[in-house]
């Protein structure tokens, strides 16, 4: 079996991505539920594998996968509910010109149990109050006129807590709540944009918890 160093030195981008996808599938298969291969998670995993391989180029890819197994089981997204594809599809519903934005927004209101599953005390209680005020009967969010696409940054609370590079894609205030954040929940930052553009209306805090998506934006404001 070829070592990781031998393979990665001669691998093109397609092979590297295949290696990452295989490793993602191997790790996900060790979990409690089957998982679909997630592109963004596979790329992050590939970066981690590069680091491990540089430290020991004689390792096999199976050894690299086993090395990442304990942490990755907690941080990699699972298939089906809670995936990047599902989050994107949910947000795309807000782009429909005929969408009932009030109803769509209300469906994302977190319960106290949802908040407590993601954040520890004393922040959890502060956030429960914050979101209760935020979700008034007429509360809504959605794209501005002309915005017809959505861009997402998908990761997990575990990745944010570990201060992985993806933390830089989220508002700086998240650094103030990492000590209260609990592991294991997919979390999304997103932008409603005009097709082909990268700037637009940015939001954060779409979180998968208790088998559903909820919207808990700007959690650091509860500490102000």
Order of alpha helices (4+ residues) and beta strands (2+ residues): alpha-alpha-alpha-alpha-alpha-alpha-alpha-alpha-beta-alpha-beta-beta-beta
